[in-house]
Amino acid sequence: MRVGVTLACTDCKRRNYTTIKNKKNDPSRIEMKKYCRFCRTHTVHKETR
């Protein structure tokens, strides 16, 4: 039920983080506000495929 996903920055489109999510609780793509070391600021990161 838990699956690994990759998070990409919405500004620079780079894949910075990997995390796990529960597909039953979060069937849609997740969004988190995290630090991007390339942009050097906190940005929204979206789940990629």
mmCIF entry with sequence, helices, sheets and N, C-alpha, C, O atoms, coordinates in Angstrom:
data_MODEL
# 
_entry.id   MODEL 
# 
_entity.id                         1 
_entity.type                       polymer 
_entity.pdbx_number_of_molecules   1 
# 
_entity_poly.entity_id                      1 
_entity_poly.type                           'polypeptide(L)' 
_entity_poly.nstd_linkage                   no 
_entity_poly.nstd_monomer                   no 
_entity_poly.pdbx_seq_one_letter_code       MRVGVTLACTDCKRRNYTTIKNKKNDPSRIEMKKYCRFCRTHTVHKETR 
_entity_poly.pdbx_seq_one_letter_code_can   MRVGVTLACTDCKRRNYTTIKNKKNDPSRIEMKKYCRFCRTHTVHKETR 
_entity_poly.pdbx_strand_id                 A 
# 
loop_
_entity_poly_seq.entity_id 
_entity_poly_seq.num 
_entity_poly_seq.mon_id 
_entity_poly_seq.hetero 
1 1  MET n 
1 2  ARG n 
1 3  VAL n 
1 4  GLY n 
1 5  VAL n 
1 6  THR n 
1 7  LEU n 
1 8  ALA n 
1 9  CYS n 
1 10 THR n 
1 11 ASP n 
1 12 CYS n 
1 13 LYS n 
1 14 ARG n 
1 15 ARG n 
1 16 ASN n 
1 17 TYR n 
1 18 THR n 
1 19 THR n 
1 20 ILE n 
1 21 LYS n 
1 22 ASN n 
1 23 LYS n 
1 24 LYS n 
1 25 ASN n 
1 26 ASP n 
1 27 PRO n 
1 28 SER n 
1 29 ARG n 
1 30 ILE n 
1 31 GLU n 
1 32 MET n 
1 33 LYS n 
1 34 LYS n 
1 35 TYR n 
1 36 CYS n 
1 37 ARG n 
1 38 PHE n 
1 39 CYS n 
1 40 ARG n 
1 41 THR n 
1 42 HIS n 
1 43 THR n 
1 44 VAL n 
1 45 HIS n 
1 46 LYS n 
1 47 GLU n 
1 48 THR n 
1 49 ARG n 
# 
_struct_asym.id          A 
_struct_asym.entity_id   1 
# 
_struct_sheet.id               AA1 
_struct_sheet.type             ? 
_struct_sheet.number_strands   4 
_struct_sheet.details          ? 
# 
loop_
_struct_sheet_order.sheet_id 
_struct_sheet_order.range_id_1 
_struct_sheet_order.range_id_2 
_struct_sheet_order.offset 
_struct_sheet_order.sense 
AA1 1 2 ? anti-parallel 
AA1 2 3 ? anti-parallel 
AA1 3 4 ? anti-parallel 
# 
loop_
_struct_sheet_range.sheet_id 
_struct_sheet_range.id 
_struct_sheet_range.beg_label_comp_id 
_struct_sheet_range.beg_label_asym_id 
_struct_sheet_range.beg_label_seq_id 
_struct_sheet_range.pdbx_beg_PDB_ins_code 
_struct_sheet_range.end_label_comp_id 
_struct_sheet_range.end_label_asym_id 
_struct_sheet_range.end_label_seq_id 
_struct_sheet_range.pdbx_end_PDB_ins_code 
_struct_sheet_range.beg_auth_comp_id 
_struct_sheet_range.beg_auth_asym_id 
_struct_sheet_range.beg_auth_seq_id 
_struct_sheet_range.end_auth_comp_id 
_struct_sheet_range.end_auth_asym_id 
_struct_sheet_range.end_auth_seq_id 
AA1 1 ARG A 15 ? ASN A 22 ? ARG A 15 ASN A 22 
AA1 2 ARG A 2  ? CYS A 9  ? ARG A 2  CYS A 9  
AA1 3 THR A 41 ? THR A 48 ? THR A 41 THR A 48 
AA1 4 GLU A 31 ? CYS A 36 ? GLU A 31 CYS A 36 
# 
loop_
_atom_site.group_PDB 
_atom_site.id 
_atom_site.type_symbol 
_atom_site.label_atom_id 
_atom_site.label_alt_id 
_atom_site.label_comp_id 
_atom_site.label_asym_id 
_atom_site.label_entity_id 
_atom_site.label_seq_id 
_atom_site.pdbx_PDB_ins_code 
_atom_site.Cartn_x 
_atom_site.Cartn_y 
_atom_site.Cartn_z 
_atom_site.occupancy 
_atom_site.B_iso_or_equiv 
_atom_site.pdbx_formal_charge 
_atom_site.auth_seq_id 
_atom_site.auth_comp_id 
_atom_site.auth_asym_id 
_atom_site.auth_atom_id 
_atom_site.pdbx_PDB_model_num 
ATOM 1   N N  . MET A 1 1  ? 0.828  -1.195 0.000   1.00 0.00 ? 1  MET A N  1 
ATOM 2   C CA . MET A 1 1  ? 0.000  0.000  0.000   1.00 0.00 ? 1  MET A CA 1 
ATOM 3   C C  . MET A 1 1  ? 0.870  1.256  0.000   1.00 0.00 ? 1  MET A C  1 
ATOM 4   O O  . MET A 1 1  ? 0.499  2.261  -0.605  1.00 0.00 ? 1  MET A O  1 
ATOM 5   N N  . ARG A 1 2  ? 2.017  1.210  0.667   1.00 0.00 ? 2  ARG A N  1 
ATOM 6   C CA . ARG A 1 2  ? 2.916  2.366  0.681   1.00 0.00 ? 2  ARG A CA 1 
ATOM 7   C C  . ARG A 1 2  ? 3.858  2.269  -0.513  1.00 0.00 ? 2  ARG A C  1 
ATOM 8   O O  . ARG A 1 2  ? 4.389  1.202  -0.819  1.00 0.00 ? 2  ARG A O  1 
ATOM 9   N N  . VAL A 1 3  ? 4.053  3.395  -1.174  1.00 0.00 ? 3  VAL A N  1 
ATOM 10  C CA . VAL A 1 3  ? 4.849  3.415  -2.399  1.00 0.00 ? 3  VAL A CA 1 
ATOM 11  C C  . VAL A 1 3  ? 5.832  4.590  -2.333  1.00 0.00 ? 3  VAL A C  1 
ATOM 12  O O  . VAL A 1 3  ? 5.520  5.635  -1.762  1.00 0.00 ? 3  VAL A O  1 
ATOM 13  N N  . GLY A 1 4  ? 7.005  4.412  -2.913  1.00 0.00 ? 4  GLY A N  1 
ATOM 14  C CA . GLY A 1 4  ? 8.002  5.469  -2.962  1.00 0.00 ? 4  GLY A CA 1 
ATOM 15  C C  . GLY A 1 4  ? 7.700  6.450  -4.080  1.00 0.00 ? 4  GLY A C  1 
ATOM 16  O O  . GLY A 1 4  ? 7.338  6.043  -5.184  1.00 0.00 ? 4  GLY A O  1 
ATOM 17  N N  . VAL A 1 5  ? 7.847  7.751  -3.801  1.00 0.00 ? 5  VAL A N  1 
ATOM 18  C CA . VAL A 1 5  ? 7.597  8.787  -4.795  1.00 0.00 ? 5  VAL A CA 1 
ATOM 19  C C  . VAL A 1 5  ? 8.767  9.770  -4.792  1.00 0.00 ? 5  VAL A C  1 
ATOM 20  O O  . VAL A 1 5  ? 9.505  9.873  -3.811  1.00 0.00 ? 5  VAL A O  1 
ATOM 21  N N  . THR A 1 6  ? 8.923  10.488 -5.898  1.00 0.00 ? 6  THR A N  1 
ATOM 22  C CA . THR A 1 6  ? 9.963  11.497 -6.037  1.00 0.00 ? 6  THR A CA 1 
ATOM 23  C C  . THR A 1 6  ? 9.314  12.863 -6.086  1.00 0.00 ? 6  THR A C  1 
ATOM 24  O O  . THR A 1 6  ? 8.291  13.048 -6.746  1.00 0.00 ? 6  THR A O  1 
ATOM 25  N N  . LEU A 1 7  ? 9.907  13.827 -5.385  1.00 0.00 ? 7  LEU A N  1 
ATOM 26  C CA . LEU A 1 7  ? 9.384  15.191 -5.363  1.00 0.00 ? 7  LEU A CA 1 
ATOM 27  C C  . LEU A 1 7  ? 10.277 16.098 -6.197  1.00 0.00 ? 7  LEU A C  1 
ATOM 28  O O  . LEU A 1 7  ? 11.500 16.065 -6.061  1.00 0.00 ? 7  LEU A O  1 
ATOM 29  N N  . ALA A 1 8  ? 9.666  16.912 -7.064  1.00 0.00 ? 8  ALA A N  1 
ATOM 30  C CA . ALA A 1 8  ? 10.399 17.822 -7.933  1.00 0.00 ? 8  ALA A CA 1 
ATOM 31  C C  . ALA A 1 8  ? 10.005 19.261 -7.630  1.00 0.00 ? 8  ALA A C  1 
ATOM 32  O O  . ALA A 1 8  ? 8.846  19.550 -7.334  1.00 0.00 ? 8  ALA A O  1 
ATOM 33  N N  . CYS A 1 9  ? 10.975 20.152 -7.707  1.00 0.00 ? 9  CYS A N  1 
ATOM 34  C CA . CYS A 1 9  ? 10.748 21.578 -7.479  1.00 0.00 ? 9  CYS A CA 1 
ATOM 35  C C  . CYS A 1 9  ? 9.900  22.146 -8.610  1.00 0.00 ? 9  CYS A C  1 
ATOM 36  O O  . CYS A 1 9  ? 10.109 21.806 -9.774  1.00 0.00 ? 9  CYS A O  1 
ATOM 37  N N  . THR A 1 10 ? 8.945  23.008 -8.275  1.00 0.00 ? 10 THR A N  1 
ATOM 38  C CA . THR A 1 10 ? 8.083  23.590 -9.302  1.00 0.00 ? 10 THR A CA 1 
ATOM 39  C C  . THR A 1 10 ? 8.774  24.728 -10.045 1.00 0.00 ? 10 THR A C  1 
ATOM 40  O O  . THR A 1 10 ? 8.366  25.068 -11.156 1.00 0.00 ? 10 THR A O  1 
ATOM 41  N N  . ASP A 1 11 ? 9.813  25.323 -9.457  1.00 0.00 ? 11 ASP A N  1 
ATOM 42  C CA . ASP A 1 11 ? 10.509 26.433 -10.114 1.00 0.00 ? 11 ASP A CA 1 
ATOM 43  C C  . ASP A 1 11 ? 11.577 25.943 -11.091 1.00 0.00 ? 11 ASP A C  1 
ATOM 44  O O  . ASP A 1 11 ? 11.558 26.308 -12.267 1.00 0.00 ? 11 ASP A O  1 
ATOM 45  N N  . CYS A 1 12 ? 12.506 25.117 -10.608 1.00 0.00 ? 12 CYS A N  1 
ATOM 46  C CA . CYS A 1 12 ? 13.619 24.683 -11.453 1.00 0.00 ? 12 CYS A CA 1 
ATOM 47  C C  . CYS A 1 12 ? 13.417 23.291 -12.039 1.00 0.00 ? 12 CYS A C  1 
ATOM 48  O O  . CYS A 1 12 ? 14.229 22.848 -12.852 1.00 0.00 ? 12 CYS A O  1 
ATOM 49  N N  . LYS A 1 13 ? 12.357 22.591 -11.647 1.00 0.00 ? 13 LYS A N  1 
ATOM 50  C CA . LYS A 1 13 ? 11.973 21.275 -12.168 1.00 0.00 ? 13 LYS A CA 1 
ATOM 51  C C  . LYS A 1 13 ? 12.965 20.155 -11.842 1.00 0.00 ? 13 LYS A C  1 
ATOM 52  O O  . LYS A 1 13 ? 12.928 19.096 -12.469 1.00 0.00 ? 13 LYS A O  1 
ATOM 53  N N  . ARG A 1 14 ? 13.833 20.378 -10.885 1.00 0.00 ? 14 ARG A N  1 
ATOM 54  C CA . ARG A 1 14 ? 14.791 19.341 -10.503 1.00 0.00 ? 14 ARG A CA 1 
ATOM 55  C C  . ARG A 1 14 ? 14.200 18.442 -9.433  1.00 0.00 ? 14 ARG A C  1 
ATOM 56  O O  . ARG A 1 14 ? 13.452 18.894 -8.567  1.00 0.00 ? 14 ARG A O  1 
ATOM 57  N N  . ARG A 1 15 ? 14.544 17.163 -9.503  1.00 0.00 ? 15 ARG A N  1 
ATOM 58  C CA . ARG A 1 15 ? 14.057 16.181 -8.530  1.00 0.00 ? 15 ARG A CA 1 
ATOM 59  C C  . ARG A 1 15 ? 15.006 16.173 -7.338  1.00 0.00 ? 15 ARG A C  1 
ATOM 60  O O  . ARG A 1 15 ? 16.151 15.736 -7.448  1.00 0.00 ? 15 ARG A O  1 
ATOM 61  N N  . ASN A 1 16 ? 14.518 16.664 -6.190  1.00 0.00 ? 16 ASN A N  1 
ATOM 62  C CA . ASN A 1 16 ? 15.367 16.860 -5.030  1.00 0.00 ? 16 ASN A CA 1 
ATOM 63  C C  . ASN A 1 16 ? 15.137 15.843 -3.917  1.00 0.00 ? 16 ASN A C  1 
ATOM 64  O O  . ASN A 1 16 ? 16.079 15.491 -3.206  1.00 0.00 ? 16 ASN A O  1 
ATOM 65  N N  . TYR A 1 17 ? 13.919 15.369 -3.754  1.00 0.00 ? 17 TYR A N  1 
ATOM 66  C CA . TYR A 1 17 ? 13.582 14.545 -2.596  1.00 0.00 ? 17 TYR A CA 1 
ATOM 67  C C  . TYR A 1 17 ? 12.881 13.263 -3.013  1.00 0.00 ? 17 TYR A C  1 
ATOM 68  O O  . TYR A 1 17 ? 12.207 13.210 -4.043  1.00 0.00 ? 17 TYR A O  1 
ATOM 69  N N  . THR A 1 18 ? 13.052 12.229 -2.196  1.00 0.00 ? 18 THR A N  1 
ATOM 70  C CA . THR A 1 18 ? 12.266 11.007 -2.321  1.00 0.00 ? 18 THR A CA 1 
ATOM 71  C C  . THR A 1 18 ? 11.580 10.776 -0.983  1.00 0.00 ? 18 THR A C  1 
ATOM 72  O O  . THR A 1 18 ? 12.146 11.067 0.071   1.00 0.00 ? 18 THR A O  1 
ATOM 73  N N  . THR A 1 19 ? 10.370 10.257 -1.027  1.00 0.00 ? 19 THR A N  1 
ATOM 74  C CA . THR A 1 19 ? 9.597  9.995  0.174   1.00 0.00 ? 19 THR A CA 1 
ATOM 75  C C  . THR A 1 19 ? 8.640  8.846  -0.105  1.00 0.00 ? 19 THR A C  1 
ATOM 76  O O  . THR A 1 19 ? 8.563  8.352  -1.230  1.00 0.00 ? 19 THR A O  1 
ATOM 77  N N  . ILE A 1 20 ? 7.918  8.429  0.916   1.00 0.00 ? 20 ILE A N  1 
ATOM 78  C CA . ILE A 1 20 ? 6.919  7.382  0.732   1.00 0.00 ? 20 ILE A CA 1 
ATOM 79  C C  . ILE A 1 20 ? 5.549  7.942  1.093   1.00 0.00 ? 20 ILE A C  1 
ATOM 80  O O  . ILE A 1 20 ? 5.420  8.825  1.941   1.00 0.00 ? 20 ILE A O  1 
ATOM 81  N N  . LYS A 1 21 ? 4.528  7.404  0.424   1.00 0.00 ? 21 LYS A N  1 
ATOM 82  C CA . LYS A 1 21 ? 3.172  7.837  0.735   1.00 0.00 ? 21 LYS A CA 1 
ATOM 83  C C  . LYS A 1 21 ? 2.257  6.621  0.726   1.00 0.00 ? 21 LYS A C  1 
ATOM 84  O O  . LYS A 1 21 ? 2.565  5.588  0.132   1.00 0.00 ? 21 LYS A O  1 
ATOM 85  N N  . ASN A 1 22 ? 1.135  6.774  1.396   1.00 0.00 ? 22 ASN A N  1 
ATOM 86  C CA . ASN A 1 22 ? 0.119  5.736  1.435   1.00 0.00 ? 22 ASN A CA 1 
ATOM 87  C C  . ASN A 1 22 ? -0.885 6.032  0.323   1.00 0.00 ? 22 ASN A C  1 
ATOM 88  O O  . ASN A 1 22 ? -1.560 7.061  0.354   1.00 0.00 ? 22 ASN A O  1 
ATOM 89  N N  . LYS A 1 23 ? -0.986 5.140  -0.651  1.00 0.00 ? 23 LYS A N  1 
ATOM 90  C CA . LYS A 1 23 ? -1.885 5.374  -1.780  1.00 0.00 ? 23 LYS A CA 1 
ATOM 91  C C  . LYS A 1 23 ? -3.353 5.387  -1.371  1.00 0.00 ? 23 LYS A C  1 
ATOM 92  O O  . LYS A 1 23 ? -4.179 6.005  -2.041  1.00 0.00 ? 23 LYS A O  1 
ATOM 93  N N  . LYS A 1 24 ? -3.677 4.716  -0.285  1.00 0.00 ? 24 LYS A N  1 
ATOM 94  C CA . LYS A 1 24 ? -5.065 4.688  0.175   1.00 0.00 ? 24 LYS A CA 1 
ATOM 95  C C  . LYS A 1 24 ? -5.475 6.044  0.752   1.00 0.00 ? 24 LYS A C  1 
ATOM 96  O O  . LYS A 1 24 ? -6.591 6.505  0.509   1.00 0.00 ? 24 LYS A O  1 
ATOM 97  N N  . ASN A 1 25 ? -4.591 6.683  1.508   1.00 0.00 ? 25 ASN A N  1 
ATOM 98  C CA . ASN A 1 25 ? -4.898 7.979  2.123   1.00 0.00 ? 25 ASN A CA 1 
ATOM 99  C C  . ASN A 1 25 ? -4.694 9.144  1.156   1.00 0.00 ? 25 ASN A C  1 
ATOM 100 O O  . ASN A 1 25 ? -5.418 10.137 1.226   1.00 0.00 ? 25 ASN A O  1 
ATOM 101 N N  . ASP A 1 26 ? -3.706 9.031  0.247   1.00 0.00 ? 26 ASP A N  1 
ATOM 102 C CA . ASP A 1 26 ? -3.379 10.104 -0.699  1.00 0.00 ? 26 ASP A CA 1 
ATOM 103 C C  . ASP A 1 26 ? -3.385 9.563  -2.122  1.00 0.00 ? 26 ASP A C  1 
ATOM 104 O O  . ASP A 1 26 ? -2.319 9.301  -2.678  1.00 0.00 ? 26 ASP A O  1 
ATOM 105 N N  . PRO A 1 27 ? -4.560 9.389  -2.728  1.00 0.00 ? 27 PRO A N  1 
ATOM 106 C CA . PRO A 1 27 ? -4.591 8.838  -4.088  1.00 0.00 ? 27 PRO A CA 1 
ATOM 107 C C  . PRO A 1 27 ? -4.081 9.820  -5.150  1.00 0.00 ? 27 PRO A C  1 
ATOM 108 O O  . PRO A 1 27 ? -3.601 9.394  -6.200  1.00 0.00 ? 27 PRO A O  1 
ATOM 109 N N  . SER A 1 28 ? -4.180 11.125 -4.887  1.00 0.00 ? 28 SER A N  1 
ATOM 110 C CA . SER A 1 28 ? -3.707 12.104 -5.859  1.00 0.00 ? 28 SER A CA 1 
ATOM 111 C C  . SER A 1 28 ? -2.239 12.424 -5.601  1.00 0.00 ? 28 SER A C  1 
ATOM 112 O O  . SER A 1 28 ? -1.647 11.943 -4.635  1.00 0.00 ? 28 SER A O  1 
ATOM 113 N N  . ARG A 1 29 ? -1.665 13.232 -6.469  1.00 0.00 ? 29 ARG A N  1 
ATOM 114 C CA . ARG A 1 29 ? -0.260 13.618 -6.302  1.00 0.00 ? 29 ARG A CA 1 
ATOM 115 C C  . ARG A 1 29 ? -0.111 14.571 -5.120  1.00 0.00 ? 29 ARG A C  1 
ATOM 116 O O  . ARG A 1 29 ? -0.930 15.471 -4.930  1.00 0.00 ? 29 ARG A O  1 
ATOM 117 N N  . ILE A 1 30 ? 0.933  14.366 -4.332  1.00 0.00 ? 30 ILE A N  1 
ATOM 118 C CA . ILE A 1 30 ? 1.130  15.175 -3.131  1.00 0.00 ? 30 ILE A CA 1 
ATOM 119 C C  . ILE A 1 30 ? 1.974  16.403 -3.449  1.00 0.00 ? 30 ILE A C  1 
ATOM 120 O O  . ILE A 1 30 ? 2.742  16.410 -4.412  1.00 0.00 ? 30 ILE A O  1 
ATOM 121 N N  . GLU A 1 31 ? 1.824  17.435 -2.634  1.00 0.00 ? 31 GLU A N  1 
ATOM 122 C CA . GLU A 1 31 ? 2.604  18.664 -2.727  1.00 0.00 ? 31 GLU A CA 1 
ATOM 123 C C  . GLU A 1 31 ? 3.121  19.003 -1.340  1.00 0.00 ? 31 GLU A C  1 
ATOM 124 O O  . GLU A 1 31 ? 2.385  18.942 -0.355  1.00 0.00 ? 31 GLU A O  1 
ATOM 125 N N  . MET A 1 32 ? 4.401  19.361 -1.276  1.00 0.00 ? 32 MET A N  1 
ATOM 126 C CA . MET A 1 32 ? 5.018  19.749 -0.007  1.00 0.00 ? 32 MET A CA 1 
ATOM 127 C C  . MET A 1 32 ? 5.874  20.979 -0.241  1.00 0.00 ? 32 MET A C  1 
ATOM 128 O O  . MET A 1 32 ? 6.458  21.145 -1.312  1.00 0.00 ? 32 MET A O  1 
ATOM 129 N N  . LYS A 1 33 ? 5.948  21.837 0.759   1.00 0.00 ? 33 LYS A N  1 
ATOM 130 C CA . LYS A 1 33 ? 6.826  22.984 0.690   1.00 0.00 ? 33 LYS A CA 1 
ATOM 131 C C  . LYS A 1 33 ? 8.146  22.590 1.342   1.00 0.00 ? 33 LYS A C  1 
ATOM 132 O O  . LYS A 1 33 ? 8.206  22.364 2.550   1.00 0.00 ? 33 LYS A O  1 
ATOM 133 N N  . LYS A 1 34 ? 9.213  22.507 0.528   1.00 0.00 ? 34 LYS A N  1 
ATOM 134 C CA . LYS A 1 34 ? 10.507 22.048 1.016   1.00 0.00 ? 34 LYS A CA 1 
ATOM 135 C C  . LYS A 1 34 ? 11.604 22.950 0.461   1.00 0.00 ? 34 LYS A C  1 
ATOM 136 O O  . LYS A 1 34 ? 11.371 23.744 -0.451  1.00 0.00 ? 34 LYS A O  1 
ATOM 137 N N  . TYR A 1 35 ? 12.798 22.816 1.022   1.00 0.00 ? 35 TYR A N  1 
ATOM 138 C CA . TYR A 1 35 ? 13.940 23.630 0.614   1.00 0.00 ? 35 TYR A CA 1 
ATOM 139 C C  . TYR A 1 35 ? 14.560 23.064 -0.659  1.00 0.00 ? 35 TYR A C  1 
ATOM 140 O O  . TYR A 1 35 ? 14.831 21.866 -0.742  1.00 0.00 ? 35 TYR A O  1 
ATOM 141 N N  . CYS A 1 36 ? 14.783 23.915 -1.641  1.00 0.00 ? 36 CYS A N  1 
ATOM 142 C CA . CYS A 1 36 ? 15.473 23.543 -2.877  1.00 0.00 ? 36 CYS A CA 1 
ATOM 143 C C  . CYS A 1 36 ? 16.877 24.125 -2.832  1.00 0.00 ? 36 CYS A C  1 
ATOM 144 O O  . CYS A 1 36 ? 17.042 25.343 -2.754  1.00 0.00 ? 36 CYS A O  1 
ATOM 145 N N  . ARG A 1 37 ? 17.882 23.274 -2.880  1.00 0.00 ? 37 ARG A N  1 
ATOM 146 C CA . ARG A 1 37 ? 19.259 23.761 -2.766  1.00 0.00 ? 37 ARG A CA 1 
ATOM 147 C C  . ARG A 1 37 ? 19.722 24.455 -4.035  1.00 0.00 ? 37 ARG A C  1 
ATOM 148 O O  . ARG A 1 37 ? 20.683 25.223 -3.996  1.00 0.00 ? 37 ARG A O  1 
ATOM 149 N N  . PHE A 1 38 ? 19.062 24.203 -5.157  1.00 0.00 ? 38 PHE A N  1 
ATOM 150 C CA . PHE A 1 38 ? 19.437 24.850 -6.411  1.00 0.00 ? 38 PHE A CA 1 
ATOM 151 C C  . PHE A 1 38 ? 18.849 26.256 -6.500  1.00 0.00 ? 38 PHE A C  1 
ATOM 152 O O  . PHE A 1 38 ? 19.506 27.175 -6.989  1.00 0.00 ? 38 PHE A O  1 
ATOM 153 N N  . CYS A 1 39 ? 17.612 26.426 -6.029  1.00 0.00 ? 39 CYS A N  1 
ATOM 154 C CA . CYS A 1 39 ? 16.977 27.748 -5.985  1.00 0.00 ? 39 CYS A CA 1 
ATOM 155 C C  . CYS A 1 39 ? 17.393 28.523 -4.732  1.00 0.00 ? 39 CYS A C  1 
ATOM 156 O O  . CYS A 1 39 ? 17.263 29.747 -4.686  1.00 0.00 ? 39 CYS A O  1 
ATOM 157 N N  . ARG A 1 40 ? 17.885 27.824 -3.735  1.00 0.00 ? 40 ARG A N  1 
ATOM 158 C CA . ARG A 1 40 ? 18.291 28.382 -2.442  1.00 0.00 ? 40 ARG A CA 1 
ATOM 159 C C  . ARG A 1 40 ? 17.144 29.079 -1.724  1.00 0.00 ? 40 ARG A C  1 
ATOM 160 O O  . ARG A 1 40 ? 17.327 30.136 -1.120  1.00 0.00 ? 40 ARG A O  1 
ATOM 161 N N  . THR A 1 41 ? 15.953 28.473 -1.797  1.00 0.00 ? 41 THR A N  1 
ATOM 162 C CA . THR A 1 41 ? 14.788 28.992 -1.103  1.00 0.00 ? 41 THR A CA 1 
ATOM 163 C C  . THR A 1 41 ? 13.782 27.864 -0.911  1.00 0.00 ? 41 THR A C  1 
ATOM 164 O O  . THR A 1 41 ? 13.926 26.788 -1.492  1.00 0.00 ? 41 THR A O  1 
ATOM 165 N N  . HIS A 1 42 ? 12.772 28.114 -0.098  1.00 0.00 ? 42 HIS A N  1 
ATOM 166 C CA . HIS A 1 42 ? 11.706 27.137 0.099   1.00 0.00 ? 42 HIS A CA 1 
ATOM 167 C C  . HIS A 1 42 ? 10.695 27.294 -1.033  1.00 0.00 ? 42 HIS A C  1 
ATOM 168 O O  . HIS A 1 42 ? 10.178 28.387 -1.267  1.00 0.00 ? 42 HIS A O  1 
ATOM 169 N N  . THR A 1 43 ? 10.419 26.200 -1.727  1.00 0.00 ? 43 THR A N  1 
ATOM 170 C CA . THR A 1 43 ? 9.474  26.202 -2.829  1.00 0.00 ? 43 THR A CA 1 
ATOM 171 C C  . THR A 1 43 ? 8.540  25.005 -2.689  1.00 0.00 ? 43 THR A C  1 
ATOM 172 O O  . THR A 1 43 ? 8.781  24.105 -1.884  1.00 0.00 ? 43 THR A O  1 
ATOM 173 N N  . VAL A 1 44 ? 7.480  25.008 -3.477  1.00 0.00 ? 44 VAL A N  1 
ATOM 174 C CA . VAL A 1 44 ? 6.548  23.888 -3.494  1.00 0.00 ? 44 VAL A CA 1 
ATOM 175 C C  . VAL A 1 44 ? 7.153  22.771 -4.341  1.00 0.00 ? 44 VAL A C  1 
ATOM 176 O O  . VAL A 1 44 ? 7.610  23.006 -5.459  1.00 0.00 ? 44 VAL A O  1 
ATOM 177 N N  . HIS A 1 45 ? 7.151  21.569 -3.801  1.00 0.00 ? 45 HIS A N  1 
ATOM 178 C CA . HIS A 1 45 ? 7.627  20.392 -4.517  1.00 0.00 ? 45 HIS A CA 1 
ATOM 179 C C  . HIS A 1 45 ? 6.444  19.478 -4.781  1.00 0.00 ? 45 HIS A C  1 
ATOM 180 O O  . HIS A 1 45 ? 5.671  19.178 -3.871  1.00 0.00 ? 45 HIS A O  1 
ATOM 181 N N  . LYS A 1 46 ? 6.298  19.026 -6.045  1.00 0.00 ? 46 LYS A N  1 
ATOM 182 C CA . LYS A 1 46 ? 5.191  18.160 -6.430  1.00 0.00 ? 46 LYS A CA 1 
ATOM 183 C C  . LYS A 1 46 ? 5.702  16.775 -6.743  1.00 0.00 ? 46 LYS A C  1 
ATOM 184 O O  . LYS A 1 46 ? 6.858  16.587 -7.123  1.00 0.00 ? 46 LYS A O  1 
ATOM 185 N N  . GLU A 1 47 ? 4.819  15.810 -6.577  1.00 0.00 ? 47 GLU A N  1 
ATOM 186 C CA . GLU A 1 47 ? 5.145  14.413 -6.870  1.00 0.00 ? 47 GLU A CA 1 
ATOM 187 C C  . GLU A 1 47 ? 5.284  14.210 -8.376  1.00 0.00 ? 47 GLU A C  1 
ATOM 188 O O  . GLU A 1 47 ? 4.452  14.683 -9.150  1.00 0.00 ? 47 GLU A O  1 
ATOM 189 N N  . THR A 1 48 ? 6.341  13.503 -8.789  1.00 0.00 ? 48 THR A N  1 
ATOM 190 C CA . THR A 1 48 ? 6.550  13.187 -10.198 1.00 0.00 ? 48 THR A CA 1 
ATOM 191 C C  . THR A 1 48 ? 6.393  11.690 -10.404 1.00 0.00 ? 48 THR A C  1 
ATOM 192 O O  . THR A 1 48 ? 6.353  10.920 -9.444  1.00 0.00 ? 48 THR A O  1 
ATOM 193 N N  . ARG A 1 49 ? 6.305  11.289 -11.647 1.00 0.00 ? 49 ARG A N  1 
ATOM 194 C CA . ARG A 1 49 ? 6.171  9.876  -11.953 1.00 0.00 ? 49 ARG A CA 1 
ATOM 195 C C  . ARG A 1 49 ? 7.474  9.300  -12.420 1.00 0.00 ? 49 ARG A C  1 
ATOM 196 O O  . ARG A 1 49 ? 7.549  8.110  -12.725 1.00 0.00 ? 49 ARG A O  1 
# 
